Amino acid sequence: MDRQLTQAVEIALSGTSDQRLQQEAIDFINKIKTSDEGWQHCGNLLTSNFELDQQTKFFIFQVFDEKIQALNNDQLLILKDFLIMYLTHMLENGIIEPVYLRNKLAKSFGLLFVYSYLTVYPEFLRDLLQTTKDGNHLAVDYYLRILLVIHQEIGDNLIIRERSSVEHNNKLKDQIRANDMLALTLSWKNILQRYSTPKTSTTDPRDQLQGEILHNSLSAISGFISWIEIGLIMEQEFLGLIFQTLETSDQQLQIGVLNCLNEIISKKMPPLKKLELLNLLNITNTINNLKFEGLSVDLMEAVTKLINTVGEELIRILDSSSIEELQNQQFKNVTCAKLVELLPLVCELLGHDYDDVSVKIFSFIANYLLFLKKNITNNAVDFQVLSSDEILATLLKKIIEKMKIDEDDDGDDDEAMESFKEVRNKLKNFQESILMLNETLALDIITNVINQSLFSAIEASNITVDWRNIELGLFELNSYNELLRNNVMNLPKTMINNSQPYYVFNEMLCKVINHSPKVLVNHQLIQLSFFELILKNYSFFINTHIQVENQDKNELLLKVLKIFLSNFGVFNDIGKVKYRTWFVFYRFIKLTNPRVPDPTLEDLINTLLPLLDLQRSLNELISQPACQGNYDIDLSSLQEDSIEHRLYLFEAVGLLISFIDETNVEFKIKMIELVLQPLFSIVESCINNCSSADSNKLIVVHAHHALMSISSVVKGFETSITYEKNVKVEEEKIISNLQQISEVILITLENFIHYPIIREASRVTIVRLFLILVKKPSLTQDTIDAIFRKFLEVIMNQFDELQTTEVTDFFHFITQVGHYCAGFENIYSILNSLLAPLYNKVLERLKLLEQEGDKDPHLVREKKELKKSLVSFFISISNNHLTSILVTYENKSLLNDLINRLLNYSMDLSDSALCKLAIGELGCLVENIGTGRVTDAQDIGIKANNAFENVDDLLIQNTIVLVFELLFKSPQVDTKDAQFRLIVTEITRLLRKLVVMGVEQPPQTQKDSQGNNITPLKPNEAVLQNLQGFMANNMQFPINVVTDLLQKLISQQERHFSKYLLQLVIDYRGT
């Protein structure tokens, strides 16, 4: 058995064993672990053969650890004997095993303590301590390791435990405090006395344990201090030994001492006691005596953590003390004096070269500033000594200094800069807090830093400017701007633009723009910061109420535009800056609408033309894009592609074209053609080569990029066409150009119809053209008709190839057309002809998805989305006053199927979103055709007077059944579900539409105290009787409930009736 076990462990851990043999070994090991006798076999093996290999010993300790909780008292004593016998052998023979094995043995002893100390082995700690009496280093080492495990098991507050474990651990702590705590603390003191003085000459290998023993003794004190009587530690000799250890040259030991002091200081106690403790320890003096130079980063982190704790405890003393305690001048003054004494250290640590050190003091700074803000208006206690100008100025200057990029950092490592930004943002919050405490002081310091960093050096021609100073100045200028935008100074809103801080900022903004050639040194961080600053303050250029002395804002705007179009901006060699600037430039143009002379606009457009050379950009695409199947191209696989960024430039150029004077028609047309003609050429080339697209997908990519570029230009100059009834000559000529664009788009779509990216680009462009064309319906009706017919024809011919998302987008497009063109008879006719074929194709797709079942989550999601899109589409038909299309000769059969489908969707609460949509559309149908005729006066189809013959049986009666079956009988109802409550609201709206169907309602003249209409509804008596009969006869509701429900339905507001209806459902169901 013993040999089997050792072999099994060896095979299981071997990386070269046969897999079958290895699995057999693992199964054998697991059997040992789980068997009732396995732990005893392991114990016998451990104590009968002390020469076992290390991996077998480790496995045996694992078995002990996993089994110990299930052992009874007698078995625990047997396990105790095994462990003590093994430990005794190690100690007597001076066998120093690897640290991981010593820790594993300590773990087993620690668990034995947890389960035996209160019952069968109360002498555990005394026996353990006895092993250290003869001065055996190894015994002391094991003793401390076991104590650390005991703390971890019963005292570590970072570990979340079950309530029963917490109660058991509390009993263990009580027992230790009652029986063994004195002995334990005395042992720690003796260990510190014995081991704190390094041995100068020894050949005993056990002396190598000295460092580990000292470190573990400090760790033990650190752990136990949180739940023992602190007075056992806080005697002068004991503290002297701890501080004496700090004088060692071993920095790891120094870290241990600092961590120990940190835990001592953190122990919970009343404010006065805590102040006495801090006075006794005098940490500030101790740390001041340390020479920081040459200390490791780890040690400096420990120093900072300790100072942070001292500071936080002092703040906590002040924050948790009563007014009466704080009015004790000695108590308050001593506490404040210790804080003031600490602050130079805080500033020194804040300024440390390594952020890992600096951030450890952030918590104190945040709490310190928060405490000062909370006590700004405290008239009972004066804390001005903590917020003096000297303190705040020193702290703010150190904060700003820390926000500067390090001298050895070139700012090009994105990951490093992200980490730095996190630190900087926290520092910026501290800066804002200081400004709230002393606005004048903070603004003076910030302004001085901006002037010195940005302007002083660059105005002196003989000084080489460090880009880091400029970057800091721009960052502080941006921060100043945010202070104003967020109104941190709490100025009245009407006064912000006229305030002195705002004027100072605008002065500095103008100065930055005027000095931009020197400010914009060749570094990406500065360039990005500059353009972001300009974009954030676009309103400065358009708000006529904002003026700066001796500054012409039109000239400044032209300067900014030229900077954008320079090598610092859109022509930048650094890709990150270039692409970001393309977007920022577009946003700036869009937000400011710069009204500059046409020649200037022409210069701007001509300057941008090289960047609009899409053919050159396309030539840089070398690798073929990834493609699923033959047609589904993945554009994200083109790593060298910049089209997403470049589209912003095309839109910006479209905007610039729209700014050309409306009387200068020929020039505007010229600019449009100048930009679009190269794109048309690319499209034409792609169409000519479309037969090769299957083997060369870049042809498709080129066509897509050209279409999207055309679309972006169109979107840009959309604003140049206005919603006016009269048609201007220049608009007529521009619209003629749009017709040409639409022809190009539709031809491209026909030739590349199988490619989703082309269908998407074509749809987007057609939508943008449509949104312009509908602004001039008297001129464009025929054009819209032609575009719409052709687009529908092409898409419907290939409808089966559309992805579900494309179907949804197609619905949205038709919805937009319906919204803008509901009054166009030719569009009405097209929609009437389209509806049934489109509906049938969607049903075919749903049928195919139903056949796939529910195994594929993606297909299930597709099915749900398609159903919701379909119902939403019909809701939009109703909302756009086109419901009459549903009762035409072509669509009546569709309407019958639609109503049945809506009724089924409404009963399915597993998809609450679809359920609500379906109920909503039923309400639309009831409202618009519930009488059997179209009642929407805005519907142009009302003139046809088409009838819905079986409306009562199919729509009205089934809707009534639906309402009550769903609310009162459906097994899916959960009245506590928030989604169901929304469904009840939707049903309320449906009932209200039912009850007033076909009846003209009186003016809403009566209002409640909140101004809501409360004029009772005028009901449709026939529907009212129908509802009454159904509730009484079919639902078996008491007559008083029926009467009450109908009366409230007519008289109450929607939200009140919805609450009533929900409560009725709850009462009926007894939930």
N, C-alpha and C positions, 0 to 999 in steps of 0.2 A: 504493500500500500504506500509506504513512504517513498520507495523508489519510483513507483508509478506517478506519484504527485510531483516529485522533482522533475521527472522526465516530461510530464504533461506541461508544466510551466515553461520549461525550456523550449519545447516544440511550439507552444502557443505564441511565444514571444519571438520565435525565429522568423526571419524574413525569407529564408530559403527553404523552409520545410514544404513538403508536398501538401497541397491545399486540403486534400481529403484527410490526411493525417493531422493536419493543423486543426481542422474542424472537430475531429474526434477529441483532440486534446482540450479544445475550448469547451466542448460538451462535458468532458470529464471534470474540468475545473468548476464549471457552473453547477454540476451535480454536488461537488464537495461544498460549495458555498451555500447551497439551499438545503442540504440534508441536515437532519437534527444532530448527527454525531460528527459532522465534518469539522467543526471548530475544535473538537477534542482531539481528533486525529492530527490536526495541524499543531495544537498545543504540545502533544506528545512528541511530534517530530521536531518542533522548535527546541524543546528542552532536552532531547536525547541526542541531538546532533548539532552542536554549536558551530560546526564547520559548514553548515548549509550555505549555498550560494546566495548572493544578495537578492536576486530576483525572486527566489522561493520565499525568503524571509518577508519580502515586501508583500507577496501574495498572502502569506499567513496572517500578517497584520490586517490586510484587507478583509479577510474572512472574519477575524475578530470584530472589526469595526461594523461590519454589516449584520453580524449576528447578535451583538451584545444587548441590543434593546429587547430581544426576545428571551433572554436568559432569566431563569429564576434565581433566587438568592443563593442556593447551594451551588449552582453553576457559576454564578458570579465569583464566588470564593475560589472555585477551581481555576477560573480564568485568572484571577488575581495571583494565584500560586504560579501559574505558567509565566506570567509577565515578570513577577518578582524574581523568579529563578533565572530567567533569561537576563534581566537587568543586573542581577548580582554577579553573574558570570562575566558580563561586559566590564563591570566596575573592578572586580578583583583581578582581572587579567589586563586591564587598561586598554581594551580594544576600542579604538575610536573609529566608528563606522562612518560612512558618508553622511552628509547632512540630511539627505532625503530619507535615509533609514532611521536616523535618530528622530527626525520629525514624525515618522510613521509610528515608531514605538511610543513616542510622547502622545500621539493622537489616541492610541489604544488605551494608554493609562488615563488620559483625560476623559474618555468616554466611560471607562470603568468608574472613575470618580463620580460622574454624573448619575450613574445608575446604582451606585453602592454606598455612597457617603451617608445618605439619610437612613439607611437600613442596616446593612451587614458589615460595613467597613467604615465606621466613623473615625478610625485612626489613620485614614488614608494620608492626610497631609503630614501628620506627625511622623509616620513611618518614612514617608518620602524625605522629610527634612532630616531625619536621623541618618540617612545615607550620606549627607554632606558633612557630618561632624568631623570626620578624620581629614578633612581638607582635600578630598579627592576632587580634582578639577572636573573630571568627567561626570561625577555624581552631581556637582553643582550645575553643570551644563544640562543634564537630563532634568534636574529639578526645575530649572527655569523654563525649559521647553514645555514641560508638562503644565506648569502654571499658565503659560501663554495659551495652551489648548483649552484649559479650564475657563479662562476669561473668554476665549472665542465662543465656547459652548454656552456660557451662562450670562456673560456680561456685555457682549458686543451688541450695541444698540443699532448697528447698521444692518443686522440680520433680522429679517421679518420672521416671527415665530407664531405658532398657534397659541391660543390663550392658555391651554393646559401646560404647554412648555414654559410659558412665561411664569405661571404660578409655581411650577416645580423649581424653576431657576431662582425665583425669589426665596423659596424655602432654603435652597442651597446657600444663597448669599447670607441669609439670616444665621444659618448654622455656622458658616465660616466666621462671620463677625462675632458670634458668641464664643466659639471654641478655639479658633486658630489664627485670628487676624493679628494679634500681638506677635505671635511667633513668626508669622510670615513677614511682617514689616521689619522686625528685628533682623530676620535673615537677610533681607535686602540691604539693610544698613551694613551688616557684617560683610556681605559680598562686596559692596562698594568700598568699604575700608580695606579689604584684602586685595582687591584687584585693580583699584584705581591707580596704584603706583606700578608702572611697568617694570618687569624684571629685566635686569641689565645683563645678566649672564646665567644661562641655564641650558642644559642639554636635554631636559625633560620634554619630550614631544607634546605632553599634555599641557604644557605652558602655552602652546599655540592656541589653546581654547580661550585664553584670557580675553581677547578682543570680543569674541562671540559672547562670553559670559557677561561682560560689562554691558554690551549692547542689549542682550536679552533681559538683564536685570532692570535696565531703564525701561524697556518695553513692558515688562511686568508691572512696574510702578505706574506707567502710563495707562495700562489697561484697568488695573484694579482701583485706581484713584477715584474713578467716577462713582463707585458704590461703597467705598470704605470711609471710615472716619478720617478726615484729612488731618486732624490733629496728630495722628500717628506718624505722619510724614513731616509736618510743619514744625519740627524742632530744629534748632540752629545747627546742631552737629550733622543731622541728616541732610539738610539743605546744603550745608557746606561741602559735603561729599559729592552731591549732585553737581554743584557749581565747579568743584575741583576737577571733575571729569571733563568739564568743558575746556580745560587748559591743555588737554592732550593734543598732539599733532595729528592724530587719526581723525580725519574729517567725518568719516562714517559714525564714529562715536560722538563727535560733536553734534551731528544731526540727531542722534538718539537722545542726547541731553536736551536739545532744543525742543524736540517733539514731546519729551517728558514734561518739560516746563509748560509747554502749550496745553497739555492735558490737565495739569495741576491748575493752571489759571482758568481753564474752561469749566471747572467744577461748579455746579450750581450752588449758590449761597446768597443770603441777603446782601443788599448793596453795601452796607457798612462793613460787613465781614469781608466782602470782596475787596473793598478799598484797603482794608488792613492787610489782606494777603498781598495785594499789588505793592503796597509800601514795603512789606517785608522782603519780597523778592527783588524789588528794584531792578526790573528787567532792562529798563532804558540804560541805566549805568553799565550793566553787564554787557549789553550789545555794543555800546559806545567804546568799550575796551577791546572789542574784537577788531582786528585789522582786516578790513574787507578785501584789500588788494591780495590777489592770489588765491582767494577762496573759490572753491568749485561752484558751479551753477547750482548743484543739488544743495550744497550747504547754504548758499545765499537764499534759495527758495525756503529753506527751513527757518532762516533768520527772519525773512519777510513774513512768513506765515505766523511766527511768534509775535512779531511787532503788530501785525494785523489783529491778532487775538487780543493782545493787551489793549489796543485802541478800541476795539469793539466792546470789550468788557467795561472800559471806562465810559463809553457812550451809554452802555446798558445801565450802568450805575446811575447816571444822570436821568436817563429816560424812565427808569422804573422807580425812582425815588418819589416820595410824596412831596407836596409843596412845603409841608412843615420841615421835612428833612433838608430840602434844598435851601430853605431860608436859614438853616444853620450855616453861617458864613464859613466856618472852618471846614466843614464837610464839603461844601460846594467849592471853596477856593482850592482845597487840596486836590480834588478831583480835576478841576479845570487846569490847575498848574501841571498836573501829571500829563494831561492831554497836550498842553502847550509844549511841555518838555519833550514829548514824543514826536511832534510834528517835523522837526528837522530830520530825524531819522526816516520818517515817512517820505519826505521829499527826496532824500538821498536814494532810498530804495525805489521810489517811483522812477527816478532817472537812470536806473541800472541799464546797462547795455542790452541785456537779454530780457525780452518781453515775458518769458516764462517766470522771471523773478518779479518784474514790475506788477503783473496782473494779480499777484498774491496779496497786494496791498489795496486793490481796488475796492474790496468789500468794505474795508474801514472807511475809505474816502467817501464812498457812497452813503454810508450810514452817518458819517460825520456831517456831511452837507445836508442830508435829510433832517438830521436833528436840528441843525441851525435854521433850516426853512420852517420846521414845525414851531420853532420858538421865536420867530421874527416878531410876532405880536404878543409874546409872553410878557405881560406887565408885572407879574408877581415875582419873577426871578430874572435877574440880569445876566445874560450869557455873552455880553459884548466882548469880553476878553477872548472868546473863542472865534469871533468873527471880525477881528480888527483888520484894518486896511493892510497892515503888514503881513498878517497870516494869509489872507485871501490873495493878495498880490503875489506872494512867494509861491503859494500853491498853484495859482493859475499860470504863472510863468513856467513852472516846472511841467505842468500839464501840457502847455503849448509846445514846450521844448521836446517833450516825449512824442508829440504828434508829428515831428519831423522825421522823414525817412533816414535810416541809419547811413552813415558815411560809406560803409562797405556793401551797401545794397544798391544795385543798379536799377531796381524797380521793374525789371523785365520778367521776373519769375511770377507768373500769375498765381500760383498756389501760395507762395510766400506773401504776395501782396494781399490776397484774400484774408489771410490770417492777420496781417497788419491792419487791414481795414476794420476787422472786428475789434481789435484793441483800440484803434483810433476812434471808432464810434462811441465806445464807452467813455473815452477821454472827453469827447465832444459833449456827452451828457453831463459830465462833471463841470465843464466850462459853462454850460447853460445854467446849471445850478448856482454857480458862483455869480453869474450875471443877475439871477433872480435875487440874490442876497445883496449885491452891491452893483447896481446897473452902471453907474458912472465910472467906477473903478474898472469894471470888466471891459466896458466898451473902449475906454482909453487904452488899456493894455492890448486888446485885440486890434484896434486901429493902428497902434504903434507897430505891432508885429507885421501887419499887412503892408504898411508904408515902408518899413525897413526891409522886408523880404522881397517886395515887388518893385518898389520905386527907387529907394535910396541907392541901391547898387547899380541898377540899370541906367540911372540918370548920370552916374559917374562913369565916363567913357574909359577911364584907365583901370577899372576894376573888373576882374574876371568873375562872372556870376556863377555861383553854384546852383545847378538846376534844382537841387533839393530845397533851397531857400525859396525859389520862385514857386515851386509846387506847394510848399507850406503856406506861402502867402495867398495863393489861389484857393487852397483848401479853406483857409480862414475867411477869405472873402465869401466863399460859398456858404460857410457856416454863419457868417454875419447875415447873409441873405436869408437863410432859413430861420434865424432868430426873428427877423422882421416878418417873414411870411407866416410863421406860426404864432406871431405876436406874443413871444415869450415875455416881453416887457409889459404885457397887459395894457397896451394903449387903447383908447377908444377907437373903434374901427374907422370912424370918420376922420381921425387925426393921423392915422398911420402914414399916409402918403405925404402929409405935410410936416411930419415930425423931423426933428434934427437928425436922429440916427438914420432915418430913411434918406435924407438929403445927403448925409455924409457917404452913405453907401452908393448912391447914384453918382456922386462925384468920383468915387474910386472906380466905379464901373466904367465911366467915361475915360478915366485915366488909363485903365487897363486896355481899353479899345485903342486909344491913341498911341499907347506904347506897345501895341501888340507885336510889331516886328522884333522887339527885344524880349518881350515876355514869352513869346512862343518859340523858345529854344527847342532844339531838336530832341524832344523827349515826349513819348506818347502820353504819359500821365498828365503833363502840363497841357498838351493840346486837347486831350479829352476833357479835362477839367474846364478849360477855357470855353469850349463850345457848349458844354452842359450849362455853364453859367449864363451864357448868352441866351440859350433857349429858355431857361427858367425865368429870365427877365425880359421876355418878348414884349410884355405890356409896357415897359419903359419906352419902347419905340412908337407905340400907337396911342398912348394915353396923353392927350394934350395938356392935362393938368399937371403932369410931371415935367418939370423943367429944371435944368442945371445952368447956372450962370456961365455965360460965354461959350455955351455948347449948342451947336446946331444939330438937332436930332436927325434931320434928313441926311446931313453929311455923315453922321455917325452910322446911320443905317447903311449907307453906301459903302462905308469902310468895312462894316461887318460882312456885307455880301461879298466884297472882294476878298476878305480873309477866308470866308467859306470856300471860295473858288480858287484858293491858292494852294501851294504845295503843303501848307500846314493843315489844310482841310480836305476837300474832296479829291485832291490829287496827291494826297499823302502816300509816301512809299510804304508806310507801315499798314498792313492790312486791317488790323484791329481799329486803328484810328480812321482809316479811309472809309470802311464800311459803316462805322458808327456815325461818321460825319455826313454820309449820304442821307441817313435817316434824320439826323438833327437838322440838316439843311432843309429837307422837305417839310419837317414840322415847323421850322421857323418861318418859312415862306407861307405855309398854310395859316399860321396863327397871326402873322403880321400883315399879310396882303399888301406888300410894299408897292405903293403907287408911285413908281418912278417913271421918268420919260421913256417913250418907246425906244429911242436909240440905246438907252441903258439896258432895257430889257433884251434888245437884240444882242448886245454885247454879252450879257449873261448867258443867253441861250447858245450863242456861238462858242462861248468858252466851255460850256458843258458838252458840246457835240462829241468831242473825242471819247468822253465817258459813255455816250449813247451809241457808240459804234458796237452794236450787238454782234455783228459779224466777226469782228476781231475777238470779242469775248468767246464766241462760239468756237472759233478756230483753236482756242486754248483747251477745249474739251477733247481729250484724247481717248480716255478709257470708255468702253461701252457701259451703259448703266445696267444695274441689276434688273432682271425682268422675271416676273412670275408668269409662267405660260408664255404665250406669244405676244401679248399686248399690254399686260399690267406692268408698266415701267416704274421703277423706284427711283425718283429723282434724288433722294437723299444719298444715294450711293455715288453720286458725282461729287467727289471731294473738292475738285477745283472749280466747282460751279459757284457763281456769285449772283445769280439772277434774283434771288430774294432781296438782296440789298440793292441791286441796280434798279429794281422796279420803283423804289422811292425816288430815284432821280428822274425816271420817266414821268412820274406823277408830278414831281416838282416842276418839270418843264411844261407840262400841261397847265399847271397853275400859272406859271409865268406868261404863257400864251394868253390865258384868260384875262390877264391884267392889261393887255394891249388895248389902247384906246378903241372904243367901239366904233368910232368913225373911221378908223384906219383898217377897213375891211380887207383890202388886198394884202396888206402887210400881215395881218393875222392869218389869212389863208396861206400865205407864203411860208410862215413859220410852222403851221400845221403840216404842210406838205414836206417841208425840210426835215422834220422829225420823223414823219410816218413813212415817207417814200423808201428809205433804206429797209424799214421793217417789212413793207410790202414786197420788196425784192427778195428778202429772205423767205417769206411765205411762198412766193411764186417759185423759187428754186426748190423748196421742199415739195411742193405739189408736183413739179416736173419730175422729181426723183422719188415719188411716193411708192413706186413699184419696188424700190430697193429697201424700203423701210423694214421689211421683215428680217433682212440680214444686217442692216445698219440702223440700229435704233437711235443713233445720234440725229438722223434726219427728223425723227419724231420729236426729239428733244428740242431741236432747232425751231421746229414749227410751234411747239408749245411756248418756248421763250419769246418768240416773236409775237404770238397772240397775246400773251400776258403783258408784254411791253406796250402793245397797242391799247390794250384795256386800261393800263395805268395812265397813259396819256389822255385817253378819253375821260377817265375819272377826274383828272386834273382840271381840264377845261370845261367840265360840266357846269361850273358856276357862271360861265360866260353866257349861258342861255337862261333867260328868266321866265317865270310863270306869268307872262303878260298875254292878254288876248290879242293885241295887235302884233303883227310880225314885222320885224325890222329887216331891212335889206341884207345887212351883214349876217343876221341869223339865218336867213334863207340860204345864203351861200355856204355857211358852215354846215347846215343840215345836209346840203348836197354832198359835202365831204363825208358826213356820217353815213349816208346811203352807200357810198363807195366802200367805206370800212365794213359795213354790214355784209356787203357782197363778198368781200375778201374772207371774212370770218366764216360765212356759210359754205363757201366753196372749200375752204380748208377742212371744215367739219365733215363734209361729204367724203372727202378723200382720205381722211384719217379717222373715220367714225368708229373703228374698232378699238381705238386707244383711249382709255379712261382719262389720261391727262389732257388730251385734245378736247374731249367732250367737256371736261371741267373748264378749261381755258375759254372755250367757245361760249359756254353758258355764262360765265362771269362777264365776258365782253359784251355779249348780247344784252344782258341785264343792264349794264352801264349805259349802253347805247339807248336802250328803251327808256331809262330814267331821264335821259335828255330829250328824247323825241316826244314823250308825253307832255312836256312843258308847252309844246306848240301844237295842240291837237288839230287845229284848223289847217295846218300845213302838212302835218306828218301822218294823218290817219291812213292814207294809202301805203305809206312806207312801213308803218307799224304793222299793218295788215299783211304786207308781203313778207316782212321779216318773220313775223309770228307764224304764218302758214308754213313757210319753208323750214323754219327751225323745228316746228312740231312734226312735220313730215319726216325729216331726217331722223329725229329722235325716235319717233314711234315705229319707224321701219326697223330700227335696231334695239327696240325696247328690251328685248330678252337679254341683251348683253349688259344692260345697266346694272351697276352694283346698287345695293339697297340705299346707300348714302346718296347716290345719284338720283334715285327715284324720289327721295325726300327733297333734294334740291330742285328737281323738276317740278314737284308739287309747289314748292315755294315760288318758283318762277311764274307758274300759271296763276298763283295767288296774287303776285304783284301785278300781273297784267290785268287780272280781274278787278283789283283795287283801283287802278288808275283808269281803266277803260271800260268800266261797267256800263257806261252810257253809250258806247260805240256799238251800233247795230251789227257792223261787220265782225267785230270781235266777239259779240254775243253769239253770232251764228257759228263762228269757229269753235267757241267753247261748247256750244250745244252739240256740235258734231263730234267733238273730241271726247266728251265725257264717258259715253258708254264703252268705246274701245279701250280707253285708258283704264276704266274701272275693271273691265274684264281681264286685261293683262295683269293688273295687280292681283286679282283673285287667282289667276293661274299661278302666279309666283307664290302666293300664300299657300296654295294647295300643294305645290312642290315642297315647300318648307314643312308643311304638316306631315308629309310622307316621310321626311327625314327623321321624324320623332324628336325626342328631347335629349338625346345622348350628347350631341355637340352643343356646348354652351354658346358658342359663337352663333350658330344657326338659331338657337332659341332667342338670343338677343336680337338677331336680325328680324325674326318673325314679330316680336313685340314692337320693335321700332317701326316696322312697316305698317302694322295695324294702327299704331298711334298716328303715323303720318297720314294714312288714308282718312281717318276720322277728322284729324285737324284740317285736312284739305276741304272736306265737306263743311266744316264749321266756317272756314274762310269764305266758301261760296255763299253761305247764309249771311255772313257779316258784310260781304261786298254787294249785297242786294241782288243776288243772282239765283235765288232759290227757285224761281220760275223755270229754270233750265231742267229741274228735276221732274216737272210735270208735263214736259213736252212729249210729243208722240215718240220721239227717239229714245227717251230716257225713263219712261214710266215703269218698264219692267226692272230697270236698274233700281228705281226708288223702292219697289217692293222688296227686293233683295237687301238693299241697304238698311231698311227699317228692321228687318229680321236680324240682320247682322248686328246692328246697334243694340237691339234688345238682348242678344246673347252676350255681347261684350259688357253690357251694363250689369249683368248678373254674375260676372266673374270678378270676385273681389281679390283674387290672387294677383291681379295687375290693377292696382287702385288707380294709377294714372290713366290707363285706358278706360277704366270704368267711368271715371269722372268726365273724360272727353265724350264718351258715348252718350251719357246722360245729358251733357250739355248740348250735343247735336240734336238729340230728341227734342229738347226744349226749343231749339231753333226751328225745327220742323213744325212743332205744335204752334209756335208763334206765327210762322209765315204761311203755312198751308194747312193748318189744323182744321179749318172750316171747309176744306175741300177746294178752296180757291186761293190764289195768291193774294195776300193782304198787304204786302210791303209796297207802299206807294212809291218808293224810290226804285223799284225793280222795273226795268223797261219791258220785261216780259209780261207785266200785269195786263197789258192791252190785249194779249192773245186770249185771255180769259179761259185758259186751259183748266180742266177740272181733275181732281184726284178723287175718283169715284169711291173707292173702298177705304177712305180715310178713317171712318169711324171704327170699322172692324180691325184694320191693320195697325193704325197708328194710335188712335185715342184709347180704345179699349185695352189694347196690349200695354200701353204706357201706364194706365191705371193699375193693371195687374202687376206690372213690373215694380212699381213704387212699393206696393204693400207686400208683395212676395219677397222683395229684396230686404226691406227693413225688418219685417216681422217673422219671416220663415227661413231665410237663407242660413244654412249652417256655418257659412264662412264669416258671419258677422262677429266682430269683436268690438263691443261698444267702448272699450278703453283705448282703442287704437286711434291715434290722431288722424290717420288717413280716412278712417271710416267717418269721422266727424266732418271732414271736408266733403265727403260723399253726401252726407245728410244735408249739408248746405246746398249742394248742387241739386239734390232732389227737391229741396224747398223752392228753388228757382223754377224747377220744372212744374211743380204743383201750382205755383202762382201763375205761370203762363197758361196752364190748362184751365184754371178757374176763370180767367178773364178772356179766353180765346174768342176772338171775333167781336168783342164788346169794346166800344170806345170808352176810355176812362176819363173821369172828370179831372179838372186841373188839381194839382197837388197843392192845396192852399194851407192845410193844417200842418203845423210843425211842432215838434217837442222842444224841450228846453235846450237840446243840443243842436237844434236847427234841422233835424231830420224830418222828412215828410211822413205824416201819419194819417193822411186822408184815406179812409177805407176804400178797398177795391170794389168796383162794380162788377159783380160776378156774371158768368154765363150760367143761367139757371139750369139749362139742360145738363151741363157738365156737373154742376153742383148736385143735382139729383142723382146723376150717374155715380158720383163719388159716394154719396150717402147710401145708395142702395148696395154698392159693392162692399163698403165697410160693414154695414149691418148684416147683409145676407151671406156674403162670401167669407168675410173675416170674423163674423160673429162678435163685433165690437158692441158693447153696451150703447144704447141710444144716446146717453148723456155724453159719452166719450166722442161719439160721432158728431154730435151737435157742437161740442166744445172745440173739436179740431177744426171743423169747417168755419166756425165763427172766428177763431184765431187766425186761420189762413187768410180770411178776407180783411181782418181789422189790424193785424199786427205787422210790424216791420219784418223784413226778411230775417235779420239776425235774431230777433226775439222769437219768431216762429221756429227758426232752426233749433234753438235751444229747447223750446217746448217739444218739438218733434223728437229730438234725441232723448229727452227724458221719458217720453212716452214709450219709445223703443226699449229703453233700459227697464222701465217698470213692467212692460209686457213680457220681456224675456227673463226678468228676475235677475239681471246682472248688474 
